[in-house]
Amino acid sequence: MPRLHGVKERRHQPFWDTLIRTLAASPTAVANSTRLFGNANVGNIALTNLQVAGQLASDQTYVILALRCYLYFNGVNRRILYLGVASQLYFTLTVGDKPQFQCPAWYLPAGGGIQGFDSGTSIFSNGDPSQEAILKLARPIMVPVRQNFSVTAEFFTTGSHDIRNGATSLNTGDATDEKIISFMLDGLQTRDVQ
């Protein structure tokens, strides 16, 4: 479909990438440091909605207004996983070659997800499942045309406890453990009108 020359549209569109989305029966090794919004997940909408690794497609721009971290764990060790990941996982958002924002996972509530109780079993989430419960940036972060960006996810141990390794960790567990960690950029996308 041809684009309309000189006409752009602006829309609210989040972009996400996934660090891990797995069942323990088919584990994915989570590294100490992982670069998100790269080649690894492009083409799989369950993992990322980015069409081109490391930048927006075509001559699009983006204004980042909020950041989110979605954590979901289900299984016997879900409490340990929520607490360990929230305290040991840190993110660095880089636009071009310049770090723009650094923070731990607990600083980035998801603003969505499941919360409550069922049959006396607690259900955990990273923050309240409310649109107001997100990290709204004090100043927007601009991603200009054809500018690369990435998010680095790094784990830092708490003493000798490493949430990535051990009997109750991201890289192990029983066959029914579900594990999802995603990072989301939330803001305004400007793109060509077709």
BAFI-3210 file (N, C-alpha, C; in Angstrom, 3 decimals, decimal comma, padded with zeros to 6 digits):
// residues 194
n [1|2|3|4|5|6|7|8|9|10|11|12|13|14|15|16|17|18|19|20|21|22|23|24|25|26|27|28|29|30|31|32|33|34|35|36|37|38|39|40|41|42|43|44|45|46|47|48|49|50|51|52|53|54|55|56|57|58|59|60|61|62|63|64|65|66|67|68|69|70|71|72|73|74|75|76|77|78|79|80|81|82|83|84|85|86|87|88|89|90|91|92|93|94|95|96|97|98|99|100|101|102|103|104|105|106|107|108|109|110|111|112|113|114|115|116|117|118|119|120|121|122|123|124|125|126|127|128|129|130|131|132|133|134|135|136|137|138|139|140|141|142|143|144|145|146|147|148|149|150|151|152|153|154|155|156|157|158|159|160|161|162|163|164|165|166|167|168|169|170|171|172|173|174|175|176|177|178|179|180|181|182|183|184|185|186|187|188|189|190|191|192|193|194]
n.u [000,841|000,684|002,366|001,176|002,546|004,330|002,489|001,818|001,033|000,216|000,317|-000,654|001,397|002,685|005,919|007,414|009,753|010,980|012,529|012,433|010,222|008,684|008,148|009,292|009,743|010,735|013,340|014,857|017,970|018,761|020,848|023,495|023,671|021,661|020,785|018,019|015,501|016,866|018,051|017,097|014,313|012,701|009,999|008,408|005,532|004,642|006,887|008,107|007,047|008,448|009,528|011,932|015,226|016,526|015,751|013,172|010,917|011,175|010,778|010,126|009,375|009,697|008,315|009,151|007,228|006,688|007,860|007,831|007,811|007,001|006,286|005,734|005,075|004,350|003,702|005,288|007,445|006,874|006,710|009,344|010,632|009,407|010,225|013,042|013,717|012,689|014,409|016,978|017,208|018,135|017,657|018,855|018,169|019,103|019,643|020,797|024,172|024,059|023,298|020,048|018,290|018,345|017,471|016,191|014,194|011,981|011,275|009,800|006,714|004,215|001,642|-000,536|-001,993|-002,538|-004,103|-004,793|-006,581|-006,964|-008,680|-007,286|-004,638|-002,016|-001,712|000,737|002,060|003,861|003,454|000,342|-002,490|-003,195|-003,680|-002,676|-000,608|002,177|005,552|005,819|007,651|009,515|010,526|010,077|011,635|013,249|013,198|014,688|014,316|015,498|017,206|019,074|018,157|018,202|017,675|019,301|019,306|020,278|021,529|022,167|023,634|022,307|024,105|025,213|023,142|021,747|019,314|019,130|020,258|020,339|018,219|015,662|015,119|015,408|016,507|015,951|013,586|010,286|008,336|005,962|006,273|005,718|007,236|007,691|009,258|009,089|009,923|008,735|008,395|006,590|004,641|004,404|004,110|005,229|004,353|004,339|001,424|-000,600]
n.v [-001,163|002,203|005,014|008,096|010,987|013,156|013,033|012,128|009,936|009,876|007,669|005,982|003,512|000,671|-000,918|-004,055|-006,440|-009,703|-011,313|-013,882|-016,546|-019,215|-022,717|-024,699|-027,247|-027,031|-025,520|-022,242|-020,865|-018,233|-015,575|-013,788|-011,184|-009,667|-008,472|-006,720|-006,118|-006,798|-009,039|-011,559|-012,141|-011,091|-011,290|-013,041|-012,564|-013,120|-012,731|-010,293|-007,158|-005,695|-004,877|-004,649|-005,342|-003,616|-001,023|001,254|000,442|001,684|005,234|005,973|007,610|007,852|008,588|008,047|007,592|006,154|003,360|-000,156|-003,275|-006,542|-009,194|-012,615|-015,469|-018,832|-021,624|-023,915|-022,474|-019,756|-017,450|-017,117|-016,669|-014,244|-012,443|-012,730|-012,020|-009,391|-008,132|-008,593|-008,104|-005,708|-002,909|-001,205|001,363|002,264|004,707|005,209|005,550|006,169|005,766|006,129|005,662|003,990|001,343|-000,776|-003,796|-003,754|-001,109|-000,627|-000,974|-003,152|-002,315|-003,788|-007,083|-010,018|-010,063|-010,853|-013,389|-016,941|-019,596|-019,274|-019,132|-017,033|-014,620|-013,161|-010,045|-007,593|-004,808|-002,883|-003,944|-001,675|001,048|003,427|002,643|002,691|003,407|006,572|008,687|011,548|013,271|012,999|010,497|010,704|008,988|009,335|009,331|006,402|005,777|003,715|001,586|-000,007|-002,316|-003,315|-006,133|-007,019|-009,180|-009,036|-010,534|-011,252|-011,168|-014,412|-015,496|-016,313|-015,678|-016,812|-019,317|-022,538|-024,632|-023,483|-021,519|-019,247|-020,714|-023,340|-025,729|-027,251|-029,240|-027,863|-025,182|-021,867|-019,130|-015,755|-012,858|-009,643|-006,596|-003,313|-000,547|002,392|004,622|007,293|006,731|007,827|007,550|006,796|007,452|005,159]
n.w [000,000|-000,853|000,689|002,084|001,011|003,124|005,168|008,434|011,158|014,603|017,264|020,281|021,304|022,733|022,952|023,295|024,671|025,411|028,091|029,199|028,517|029,281|030,076|032,772|031,948|029,417|029,522|029,288|029,275|031,342|031,019|032,776|031,825|029,425|026,254|025,287|022,735|020,463|017,873|018,674|019,288|017,270|015,044|016,432|017,896|020,460|021,935|021,160|019,737|018,010|014,750|013,448|014,367|017,100|016,326|015,169|012,505|009,123|008,710|011,383|014,495|018,067|021,217|024,369|027,137|029,412|031,386|031,791|033,597|033,205|035,222|035,582|037,303|037,872|039,814|042,111|043,229|042,971|044,672|045,661|043,222|042,319|044,378|044,289|041,602|041,472|043,263|042,247|039,495|037,107|034,918|031,999|029,922|026,729|024,312|021,144|021,724|024,332|027,711|028,995|031,092|034,192|036,375|039,061|038,726|040,477|040,519|038,324|037,902|036,474|035,773|035,088|034,909|036,976|040,148|043,539|045,430|045,508|046,771|049,178|048,373|047,662|045,025|043,125|041,855|039,900|041,221|041,328|039,376|037,578|035,398|036,332|037,939|036,997|035,879|035,175|033,212|034,247|032,362|028,911|026,819|023,830|020,726|017,851|014,201|012,650|014,767|016,886|019,654|022,865|025,578|028,417|030,391|033,539|036,057|039,504|042,199|045,482|048,129|048,453|047,090|044,038|041,815|039,340|039,390|041,012|043,113|043,265|040,975|038,109|036,004|036,549|037,938|038,461|036,125|035,702|036,211|035,255|033,579|033,009|031,902|030,890|029,200|028,748|026,612|026,705|024,940|022,487|019,090|015,950|012,616|009,055|007,072|005,413]
ca.u [000,000|001,550|002,217|000,809|003,737|004,236|001,424|002,207|000,050|000,787|-000,546|-000,125|001,751|003,808|006,815|007,923|010,631|010,864|013,754|012,143|008,822|008,937|007,841|010,546|009,925|011,582|013,996|015,702|018,964|018,803|022,238|023,722|023,396|020,985|020,366|016,681|015,201|017,842|017,581|016,661|012,882|011,978|009,197|007,556|004,730|004,551|008,118|008,325|006,287|009,373|009,659|013,342|016,049|017,259|015,239|011,830|010,885|010,954|011,179|009,281|009,961|009,004|008,468|008,944|006,587|006,640|008,569|007,154|008,397|005,971|006,775|004,696|005,598|003,330|004,280|005,639|008,443|006,562|007,031|010,801|010,994|009,006|011,080|014,422|013,848|012,462|015,554|018,265|017,203|018,265|017,529|019,455|017,649|020,106|019,239|022,080|025,232|023,960|022,297|019,033|017,584|018,740|016,701|015,886|012,878|010,903|010,955|009,003|005,505|003,671|000,405|-001,497|-001,733|-003,478|-003,859|-005,877|-006,406|-007,888|-008,614|-006,284|-003,296|-001,772|-001,275|001,641|002,301|004,794|002,633|-001,105|-002,935|-003,905|-002,959|-001,992|000,519|003,316|006,571|005,702|008,900|009,405|010,787|010,035|012,868|012,985|013,903|014,528|014,306|016,627|018,096|019,023|017,913|018,226|017,548|020,143|018,801|021,411|021,251|023,189|023,298|022,124|025,017|025,534|021,919|021,604|017,983|019,235|020,800|019,960|017,036|014,488|015,682|014,891|017,040|015,545|012,220|009,590|007,801|004,761|006,595|005,647|008,097|007,695|009,790|009,068|010,166|007,894|008,479|005,217|004,671|003,765|004,808|004,866|004,631|003,706|000,050|-000,691]
ca.v [000,000|003,385|005,950|009,456|011,818|014,294|012,853|011,200|009,743|009,609|006,763|005,407|002,133|000,118|-001,908|-004,933|-007,559|-010,691|-011,938|-015,318|-016,968|-020,648|-023,689|-025,325|-028,492|-026,670|-024,330|-021,330|-020,352|-016,780|-015,162|-012,716|-009,937|-009,917|-007,261|-006,829|-005,378|-007,199|-009,997|-012,850|-012,406|-010,465|-012,237|-013,817|-011,550|-013,463|-012,290|-008,872|-006,615|-004,914|-005,478|-004,570|-005,427|-002,468|000,283|001,228|000,251|002,845|006,524|006,195|008,176|007,373|009,367|007,127|008,297|005,291|002,089|-001,201|-004,618|-007,536|-010,439|-013,615|-016,773|-019,718|-022,903|-024,090|-021,507|-018,429|-016,372|-016,950|-016,079|-012,833|-011,678|-012,768|-011,233|-007,977|-007,557|-008,841|-007,725|-004,272|-002,574|000,017|001,770|002,999|005,229|005,479|004,984|006,868|005,278|007,137|005,387|002,745|001,101|-002,175|-004,259|-003,376|000,291|-000,588|-001,792|-003,547|-001,601|-004,768|-008,430|-010,652|-009,817|-011,332|-014,670|-018,018|-020,705|-019,005|-019,059|-015,679|-014,397|-012,027|-009,292|-006,485|-003,610|-003,027|-004,048|-000,438|001,901|004,474|002,057|002,489|004,436|007,647|009,432|012,986|013,893|011,978|010,112|010,734|008,082|009,932|008,473|005,484|005,718|002,420|001,580|-001,331|-002,399|-004,379|-006,741|-007,582|-009,728|-008,841|-011,420|-010,731|-012,037|-015,590|-015,973|-015,950|-016,144|-017,531|-020,660|-023,217|-025,489|-022,643|-020,405|-019,043|-021,710|-024,690|-025,784|-028,459|-029,179|-027,021|-023,776|-020,909|-017,990|-014,703|-011,539|-008,783|-005,171|-002,566|000,893|002,842|006,003|007,739|006,389|008,587|006,725|007,207|007,034|004,403]
ca.w [000,000|-000,905|001,787|001,726|001,173|004,036|006,167|009,512|012,227|015,920|018,019|021,509|020,995|023,497|022,346|024,350|024,365|026,471|028,579|029,314|028,430|029,186|031,116|033,219|031,189|028,272|030,064|028,539|030,214|031,483|031,235|033,731|031,126|028,157|025,544|024,725|021,511|019,453|016,865|019,207|019,349|016,160|014,276|017,330|018,585|021,884|022,578|020,873|018,615|017,200|013,421|013,062|015,572|017,602|015,925|014,607|011,062|008,262|009,288|012,550|015,705|019,268|022,441|025,496|028,243|030,594|031,305|032,571|033,660|033,507|035,816|035,832|037,691|038,413|040,200|043,517|043,679|042,431|045,625|045,645|041,939|042,321|045,280|043,806|040,367|041,800|043,973|041,589|038,077|036,829|033,504|031,478|028,619|025,969|023,009|020,504|022,566|025,609|028,661|029,292|032,345|034,854|037,605|039,342|038,258|041,395|040,267|037,101|037,997|035,180|035,454|034,592|035,398|037,891|041,563|044,380|046,103|045,155|047,726|050,199|047,796|047,185|043,651|043,171|040,625|040,077|041,333|041,180|037,993|037,290|034,455|037,096|038,659|036,103|036,019|034,191|033,235|034,507|031,063|027,858|026,145|022,397|019,825|016,525|013,022|012,430|015,939|017,560|021,094|023,483|027,028|028,964|031,622|034,268|037,377|040,531|043,309|046,830|048,873|047,642|046,436|042,631|041,409|038,075|039,589|042,244|043,041|043,024|040,209|036,753|035,080|036,958|038,453|038,032|034,762|035,590|036,483|034,151|033,876|031,988|032,245|029,703|029,403|027,820|026,399|026,504|024,497|021,249|017,862|014,759|011,446|007,806|006,811|004,165]
c.u [000,898|001,309|001,834|001,981|003,466|003,166|001,862|001,040|000,794|-000,198|000,163|000,132|002,900|004,640|007,408|008,931|010,692|012,217|013,573|010,633|008,864|008,220|009,157|010,805|010,761|012,339|014,796|016,685|018,967|020,236|022,313|023,392|022,810|020,549|019,006|016,514|016,279|017,215|016,837|015,173|012,072|011,261|008,288|006,787|004,553|005,765|008,413|007,407|007,156|009,569|011,099|014,165|016,722|016,800|013,828|011,912|010,655|011,451|010,283|010,078|009,140|009,322|008,143|008,419|006,574|007,420|007,849|007,959|007,294|006,646|005,594|005,374|004,451|003,976|004,662|006,530|008,131|006,912|008,530|011,239|010,612|009,960|012,522|014,630|013,676|013,682|016,877|018,347|017,209|018,219|018,263|018,889|018,697|019,502|020,510|023,172|025,193|022,904|021,346|018,367|018,061|017,915|016,538|014,468|011,746|010,450|010,005|007,746|004,880|002,419|-000,653|-001,156|-002,765|-003,097|-005,050|-005,541|-007,366|-007,644|-007,508|-004,862|-003,082|-001,325|-000,464|001,660|003,279|003,988|001,160|-001,474|-003,804|-003,051|-002,203|-000,732|001,643|004,331|006,400|006,954|008,651|009,647|010,763|011,427|012,541|013,827|013,683|014,556|015,621|017,636|017,958|018,751|017,961|017,966|018,415|019,540|019,978|020,971|022,448|022,763|023,075|022,940|025,415|024,307|021,821|020,286|018,020|019,663|020,375|018,669|015,762|014,937|015,019|015,319|016,723|014,085|011,547|008,860|006,585|005,036|006,511|006,453|008,060|008,294|009,839|009,336|009,384|008,235|007,058|005,245|003,962|004,661|004,313|005,289|003,930|002,267|000,028|-002,108]
c.v [001,242|004,301|007,317|010,367|013,003|014,177|011,795|011,048|009,428|008,728|006,295|003,931|001,672|-000,828|-002,738|-005,918|-008,430|-011,302|-013,451|-015,523|-018,469|-021,432|-024,332|-026,629|-028,250|-025,399|-023,539|-020,742|-018,834|-016,403|-014,051|-011,352|-010,265|-008,598|-007,508|-005,888|-005,606|-008,193|-011,199|-013,136|-011,835|-011,539|-013,103|-012,835|-011,864|-012,956|-010,814|-008,429|-005,690|-005,627|-005,524|-004,577|-004,097|-001,103|000,127|001,087|001,581|004,123|006,886|006,873|007,679|008,299|008,424|007,936|007,488|004,009|001,096|-002,495|-005,578|-008,805|-011,369|-014,937|-017,579|-021,067|-022,870|-022,961|-020,069|-017,289|-016,080|-016,280|-014,602|-011,997|-011,612|-011,920|-009,748|-007,347|-007,690|-008,391|-006,206|-004,045|-001,273|000,263|002,648|003,431|005,735|004,804|005,566|006,238|006,413|006,927|004,047|002,587|-000,399|-002,518|-003,802|-001,932|000,456|-001,450|-002,013|-002,767|-002,512|-006,123|-008,874|-010,309|-010,315|-012,656|-015,677|-019,179|-020,514|-018,927|-017,658|-015,680|-013,114|-011,297|-008,171|-005,190|-003,910|-003,149|-002,850|000,408|003,018|003,957|001,686|003,586|005,424|008,504|010,917|013,780|012,791|011,705|009,969|009,689|008,626|008,886|007,697|005,432|004,350|002,602|000,142|-001,197|-003,568|-004,832|-007,436|-008,067|-009,497|-009,646|-010,649|-011,641|-013,199|-016,127|-015,412|-016,528|-016,890|-018,986|-021,228|-023,998|-024,700|-021,389|-020,282|-020,152|-023,145|-024,636|-027,060|-028,193|-028,272|-025,554|-022,941|-019,676|-017,011|-013,443|-010,747|-007,348|-004,413|-001,086|001,342|004,304|006,249|007,447|007,302|007,766|007,293|006,704|006,337|004,347]
c.w [000,000|000,281|001,245|002,039|002,106|005,096|007,168|010,478|013,518|016,671|019,280|021,227|021,877|022,633|023,472|023,775|025,607|026,807|028,668|029,228|028,218|030,283|031,516|032,486|029,935|028,628|029,044|029,534|030,192|031,851|032,270|033,122|029,752|027,550|024,896|023,543|020,447|018,485|017,430|019,069|018,190|015,340|015,121|018,210|020,071|022,651|022,351|019,742|017,760|015,859|012,931|014,347|015,880|017,160|015,382|013,092|010,347|008,938|010,464|013,661|016,885|020,425|023,592|026,681|029,533|030,313|032,210|032,549|034,072|034,013|036,012|036,130|038,264|038,663|041,666|044,035|043,275|043,375|045,622|044,350|041,871|043,173|044,773|042,559|040,667|042,463|043,226|040,133|037,927|035,321|033,196|030,085|027,941|024,644|022,341|021,310|023,971|026,523|029,050|030,650|032,884|036,114|037,830|038,879|039,173|041,169|039,077|037,227|036,622|034,798|034,875|035,163|036,416|039,318|042,357|045,030|045,508|046,106|048,750|049,672|047,238|045,728|043,670|041,836|040,945|040,076|041,168|039,707|037,607|036,353|035,168|037,782|037,696|036,379|034,870|034,309|033,482|033,228|030,016|027,291|024,662|021,663|018,415|015,408|012,909|013,580|016,603|019,052|021,583|024,971|027,474|030,289|032,305|035,641|038,289|041,751|044,599|047,735|047,981|046,911|045,018|042,137|040,074|038,257|040,933|042,054|042,744|042,280|038,842|035,801|035,475|037,410|038,015|036,718|034,608|035,869|035,209|034,548|032,711|032,596|030,947|030,109|028,348|027,821|026,066|026,082|023,187|020,049|016,741|013,553|010,225|007,743|005,460|003,674]
res [m|p|r|l|h|g|v|k|e|r|r|h|q|p|f|w|d|t|l|i|r|t|l|a|a|s|p|t|a|v|a|n|s|t|r|l|f|g|n|a|n|v|g|n|i|a|l|t|n|l|q|v|a|g|q|l|a|s|d|q|t|y|v|i|l|a|l|r|c|y|l|y|f|n|g|v|n|r|r|i|l|y|l|g|v|a|s|q|l|y|f|t|l|t|v|g|d|k|p|q|f|q|c|p|a|w|y|l|p|a|g|g|g|i|q|g|f|d|s|g|t|s|i|f|s|n|g|d|p|s|q|e|a|i|l|k|l|a|r|p|i|m|v|p|v|r|q|n|f|s|v|t|a|e|f|f|t|t|g|s|h|d|i|r|n|g|a|t|s|l|n|t|g|d|a|t|d|e|k|i|i|s|f|m|l|d|g|l|q|t|r|d|v|q]
***
